[in-house]
Each structure stands twice: as C-alpha cells, then as structure tokens.
Amino acid sequence: ITAGPTREAIDPVRYLSNHSSGKMGYALASACAAAGADVSLISGPVGLQAPERVTLHRVTSAEEMCAAALSLADDADCFIGAAAVADYRPAAVSGEKIKKQNGRGLSLDLVENPDIVATVAQLPNRPRIVAGFAAETHDLLSHARTKRLRKGLDMVIANDISAPETTFGSDQNAVHLITAEKETRLALASKYVIAEHIVTALATRLSE
Ligand code: C5P
C-alpha cells in the first residue's frame, strides 16, 4: 500500500507537495492487517503513527516511493496505490538555497514522475489485484472509469474531493468502488469503515 504525499525537492530547504494526509492509506493498512494480511505500507511524509502489525517503509520523493513499490510488489497478492504522488518534480535540484531574483520572476523546469500504480500493474509478474484511487473535483465516475482502463487497474476507488466532508485531511470519506463488472457506492463513513469495505471487496476478488 502506498500512502500520503510525496515531496519533490527544489533546493535544500524547499519542495513541491500536496495536501494528502495519508489517513485513507493508513486506514487501509490497518484494515488489511486486521483481516490477516501481511502488510507493507510505503508512506510519504505524514504525521501519523505506524499502524499495528504493519511494516512501514518511509520515503520522501516519488522516485523513492516507486523504487520501494517495485521491490515490494514482486511477491504481493495485492497492491493498493493510495498515495497522492506528485505528478512532476523539478528537472534539477539546486545544491544551494535559491535566492530571490531582485524582482524578476523565477521559473522551475518540471519533469514527469513515474506513475507508480500503472508501472506495478504492467509488471510481468504483477500482483493479482492492483487497485488505485481517483480523487476528482468533477465528473467523478467518468474520470475514474477512464483512469481504471488507462492504468490497467482491477479496481478504482473514486473519491469526490470537492465536498468538504470528503476532501484531503478529512477523517471521513464517501467513495465508489469501480471494477470492470460493477460499481458500488459506499456512503459517508469513517475512513476506517470505508477501508474495511474496500478490503472485503478486494478479498472477495482474491478468493474468486
Ligand atoms: O492520475 P491520478 O494521479 O489521478 O491517479 C491516482 C492514482 O494513481 C492513485 O492510486 C495514485 O496513488 C496513483 N498514482 C501513482 N503514481 C503517480 C500518480 C498517481 O501511483 N505518479
């Protein structure tokens, strides 16, 4: 399971990142462990305690998260990408603190990060189930369906982040579980309760 944001260094004191709290990924890790799974949680920087009975791998950047995911996905039955991975990173990291430009603007050149969940889904010996999230502000279901196909995922968990009760940092969530066969709506509940439903759905697929 990947969780939390990634941080992409600009210089020794600055980075690009996002508002991910990691709560959904950590709740999933707890619920998977409670269901008896052997869980590796690859986490970006968050202010959360490691869940019990979960092996925590701390990373900072998307490239570090990708390397950890590729080494751990090898013998996993299931991979869940719950991290809010930065899509871009600075093309070059300045070794020194960048100084103000005397009133002139500053441009950063960005390059695309690897898509971790899509890379895992394309591995020759991929985990039997690869699931990811789609956090959207509009056209939730159509974006999520497209994302599932484009990334080669078995399940997409679609999350409306335009509503205050289900946005980044909230303790609650309301999602749609989207597979090739069906779409299920999970009404507003704690992230742990949502995680338990997701784990049940994944376990059912694994046993099929
Ligand atoms: O394309 P988008 O970022 O909306 O896709 C979200 C899903 O893809 C999440 O499951 C997220 O963890 C995963 N992702 C990833 N690597 C990226 C970008 C997103 O694994 N570089």
Residues whose N, C-alpha, C, O or C-beta is under 5 A from the ligand:
A	BS01	C5P	G81 A82 A83 A84 V85 A86 D87 N113 P114 D115 I116 V117 A131 G132 F133 A134 A135
